[in-house]
Amino acid sequence: MSLPLAERMRPKTLDEYIGQKHLVGEGAILRQMIESGNIASFILWGPPGVGKTTLARIIAHELQRPFYTLSAVTSGVKEVRDVIDKAKRNASLNSGLFAPADSRSPILFIDEIHRFSKSQQDSLLGAVEEGTITLVGATTENPSFEVITPLLSRCQVYVLKSLDKDDLLELLHRVLTQDAYIHSLGLQVKDTEALLRYSGGDARKLLNIIELVSNSGVKVIDNETVTKQLQQNPVAYDKDGEMHYDIISAFIKSVRGSDPQAAIYWLARMIEGGEDPKFIARRLVILASEDIGLANPNAMLLANTCFDVVNKIGWPEGRIPLAETTIYLATCKKDNSAYLAIDEALAKVRETGNLPVPLHLRNAPTSLMKELGYADGYLYPHDFPGHWIAQQYLPDELVGTEFWKKS
């Protein structure tokens, strides 16, 4: 076949789209927007192979909008302005209430929008604000770190999730029954554990593995066959650097497990693979807070400094502060009590809702508030020995609840 399996199986309608039911299922937000014909600019954030590009194409097709696509890896300000100018020319030529569908606000899809520089992102602001284009961005990185605030404020962020087991099995069934070439091979699936494990919630990985195995001439897909083929072709199923999610997981777990030897090895794998140094440094900042925390607050300071340094110097020199920070964090004592405490507190907030603040803890800037008892009975700790006095700080319903447990 001339086209890769992943391209042959790319869905063209929402009904063919697998996964992300929280966004495109019946009654979900994106489906409602599409069905209404009204769609605002948004950013799709999620791991590779979960359907970001496909979803953008489906939306453009469903709405019969012109669809422009740019990759942040190969495009710059000039290419962005060319698309915007074209959209403006089309709008001026086809204005009016009864304008044809293809003259209305086109969709500009920008893949890997997190790789756009500030100036490149700035060039989008006016067109997005005026509605000249509807921006759909796709990113594997947290937009709050990588997308400038003015652009982020003009876009809704939708989070896409890794495909679950049922999603992947549905995709596998479709491949075996709907792809003419794969169907003609008469493949039988005996086991799926290895297939699903190596796919890791990534539809593209799953399709690449199926293609790899089917091209090897086997007639039965089982755990042994899949494992053998992937060991012989270690990168065949992992195009475009997608393995970085597996390796960053091994890296983080090695640091968390206080194994500096393994941590340095996985760091070297990422460096040699050309991983973004900011991606690595940002994960170290998160780890310093989540896994070391109160056992050594200096870990957060060093990790944050490391992030600033590699942001300034990049490769190849950035490998040195990354190595220093990795070893330091790996050899630190560990404490995740702050991480557990905030998650437990968040769960309690969601369970109990907006509990009222006790009156004595409220400010009383007006006479009316004072009359209502605001701030009445508050004890100022600095007025007491040791700068402490026992009093209630939690809402009445939560008195005695412990969120933070000292390690």
N, C-alpha and C positions, 0 to 999 in steps of 0.2 A: 504494500500500500504506500502511496506517495505521502499521505498525511500521517503524522503520528496518531496513535490511538487517542491520546488526550484531546487532540483537536477534533478528531472524528466524533468523539463522544460529548463534545461541548454542547450543553443544552441551549435551545433557542427560545424557549418560553418559560414562564414561571412554573407551569405545571410540570415541566421536565426537570426543573431545578431541584437538586437534592440538598437537604440540610437547611440551616438558618430559619427554621420555622418561626422563631421569635421575631423575625423581620419580614418574612414573605409568606408565612402561613395565613390561613383564613383569618381575617380581621386584624392582622399584624400591621405595623405602622407603614412599612414600605409598600406593601400590597395595597393598602388604602390610598396612599399617595398616587400610585400608578393607576389604580382604577378611577380615581377622581380626575386624572390628567394634570394634576397640579403637583409639581415636584420642585423642591428647593435644593440648593446646593448642599452637599453632604460629603463626609469622608468615611470610607469603609476601613476599619482597622481590624486586622486579624492575621493569623499565621499564614504561611504560603499554602496554596492548594485547597483553599476553602471556598473559592468561587467569587472573589472580589471583581476581577475583570469580567467574568461571565455575567455577573449580576448587572454591571454597568451596561454591557451590550444588550442584555435583555430589556432593560428599562428604556434604552434609546429605541429599540425595535418596537416595544409595546406602545410607546408614545409617538412613534413615527417622527422622531426628531433627527435632525442632522447629528452625526456622531463623529467627533474628532478625538483622536487619541495621541497622547504624547507620553514619552518615557522620560522621567527626570534624569535618567542616566545619559541619554543622548540629546536631550533638548535643552535649550536655554531661553533667555528672555526674548530673543528674536523670534523663535518658533512660537512662543506664547503670543506675542504681539501680532504675528501673522494670522493666527487663528482668530484672535479678537477682531482684527481689522476685517477679515472675511465675514465674520458674523455681523459686524456693523453694516457692511455693504449690503448684505442680504436683507437685513432688517429694513434699511432705507428704501430698497427696491420693492419690498413686499410688505409694506405697512398697511394697517387697516384691520378692521374687525374680522373680515372674511379672508384674511391672509391664508394662503395654503399652509398645511401643517409643517412642511419642510422649511418654511421661512421663519418659524417661531424660534424662540431661544434654543440654540443648539446645545448639546451636551458636550462638554470638554472633559474627557477622562484623562487623568494624569496618574500613571502608574508610578509607584515608589515616590510619592510626593514628598516624603521625608528627606529625600536627597536634593530637593530644590534649595538653593541658597535663599537668604533673606530677600535679596533684590529680585530674585526670580519669583518668589511668592508675592512680593510687593506688586509686581506687574499684573497680578491677577485681581487685585482688590477692587479697582474701579469697575471692571467688567462684571464681577460678581455682584457688587453693590447695586449696579444699574440694571442687572438682569440681562445684560447683553449675552452672557453665557450662563449655563447652569453647570457648575463645577461638581464633578464627582472625582474625588481623590481616593487612592488606595495606598495603604501603608501597612507594613509589618511592625512599625515602631509606634510607641505611644505618641499620639499627636500633640499632647500637651507639652512634650519636650521638643518636638521636631517641627511643628507648624507654628508660624508667628501668630501672636494673639489676635491682631486685627482680622486675619483670615479665618482663624478658628472661631471667632465670634460671629462670623457670617455663615458658618457651616454647622450643621448638626453632625455629630459623630455617632456612627453605628458600629457596634462591636460584633464581628463575626467569630464564631466558635469553631474549633476543630471538629471535624465530622465524627460522630459517634459510631459505634459498631453497627447499628442498624442502617445508618446512612451508607456506610462502606459496603455492607452486604447487598443493599439495594443497587448500588452502583455496579457491583460485581455481577449481579443478576442481569442487569441491563446490557453489560458488555457481552456476556455469554449468549444473550438472546437477540440483541439488536444490532451488534456490529457484524456486518456480513462476513468479513474476513475471519474474525475470531470464531464466529459460529461455524464457518466452513471447516475449521480445524477439528471440530468435535471434541473440544477440551472437556475433561471431567474434573470437577473440584472435589477432592477427597477431604482435605483439611483447610481451614482458613486461619488458624491461630497465627502462623508466621506471616501470612499475607497481611493480616490486620496489624500485627505488631510492628512490622517494618514500615507500614504505611503511616502509622502515627497520626491518624486523623486527617491525613493529607490526600485528597482525591487524586491529585496529579501523581503522587508517589505510587498510589495503588495502581493506576493505569499504566505507569511506566514499568512497574514490576510485572504486571500481567503481560505486557508487550515483550519484555525481556524473556520471560519464561516461555511464552508461546513461540518466540522466534528461535528458541533453542531446540525445537523439535519434539518436546515432550508432549504427551497426550493426557497426563494426569498432573494436576496441581495439588501438591500436598506440602506439609511443613518441610520435609527433607529436600524436596525439589527447590522450593523457594529459597531456603537457607543456602543450599549449594550454589545456586545461580548468583545470588547476591554476593557471596564470598568470592566468586570468580570474577565478578564485575562490580567492585565496591562502589563505583560512582555512577553506574548506569541508571540507577533509580533515583539519583539525587542531583538533578541538574540545577544549574543556576545558584549553587551555594546553599541549597535548602538544608543541608546537613548541619548548618550552624545551630539549629534548634536542638539537635541531639548533642552536639559537642558542648554548647553552652550549658546544657543540663548536667553533663558529666563534670564540667568545670566547676559549676556552682556546688554540686554535691561533694566534690573533692575538697573544696575550701571549707564547706560546712562540716565535713568529716575530719578536718584537721590533718589532711594529707598533702603537704606542700609539694611532694614529688609528683604526684598525679596532677595536682592543680597546675604546676608549671608545664607539664607535658601537654595538657589540654589547652593551655594558653598558647603554647608554641604552635599547636595545630591550627588555632584560629588565626594567629599572626601569619603563618605560612599560607593559609588559605585566603588571605587578603580581607579578613573581617574588618568592619568599621571599628576603629579603636574606641570611639565614643560608645558604641554598643557594649563593648566589654566593660569599660569603665563605669557605665551607668549601672550595669548589673552588680558590680562590686559595691557601689554606693548602697543599693538595695540590700545586698547581703550583709553589709556592715551594720545596717539598722535592724534587719530581721533576725539574723543569726548570732550576732555578737552583742549588739545592743548595750545593755547596762553592765555587762561584764567588762567592757573596755570602751567607754565613750570616745576615746581618741581614735578608734577605728573608723568612725564616721568622718572625723576631720581629715584623716589621711586619705580615705576613699574619695571624699569630695575634692580634696586638693589634686589627687590623681586625675579625676575627671577634668578639672580645669586645665591641668598641664597637657594632657593628651589632646584636648580640644584645641590647644594653641600650637602644638608641635607636630601632631600626627605621626605617621610612620616615616622613617624606621625608628627614630629616637624614642617614640612613645612606648616601645616595648620595654624600656628600662623602668620607668615609673610603674608600668603595669605589673612587671615582674616583682618589683619591690613591694607593691601593695598586695599582690596575690600571696606572697610568702608571709607577709605580716598578718594578713587576715586569717590565713590557714593555721598559723601558730598561735593565734589569740584564743583565750578562753571563750566559750560560747554561752549565750544566754538569750533565749527567745521569749522571755516573759513579757516584754513590751508588745511584741507582735501578737502574742496570745491575748493579752489584755485588751488591746484595741479591737480585735476581732470579736471577743466576747462582749465587749461593751456595745459594739455595733449591732450584734445579734439581739441584745437586750433592748436597744432603742427601737429596732424594727418590730420587736414583739410587743413593747409597751406603748409605743407612740410618743406623743408630745406631753410628757408628764410636766406638771407645773413646777416652776422654780419656787422653793420655799420662800415665804415672804421676807424672812430676815436676811436672805441673800440678795434681794433685789435692791437696785439703786432707787433713791427717792429724790429726784431733782426738783419736784414740784410739791407744793403744800398739799395738794389733793392726794398725791401718792403717800405722803407722810400720814395723812389722816386715815388712809386705807390700810396702814400698817406696814408699808414697804420699809425695809431696813430696820424695822423695830426688833430689838433683841439681838442684833448682830454683835458678836464679840470680836474686837480687833486683836488679833494674836500678839502683836508687838506690845500690847499693854500688859502682858502677862509674863511671868518668869519663863525663860527658855523660848520666848516668842511663840508659845503654843498654848491653846486652850481647847478643850474638848467641846465640840458643837456639831450639829447636823449640817452636812453639806449635800448629801444626796436627796432626791425627792422622797417624800414620805413612803411611797410604795416600794422603794428600793433600799431602805435603811438596812444596813447589815450585809448588803451584797458586796462580794469581793470579786473584782475583775482582775486585778494584778496580784499574782502569787509570787512572792520573792523566791528566787531560785536558791 
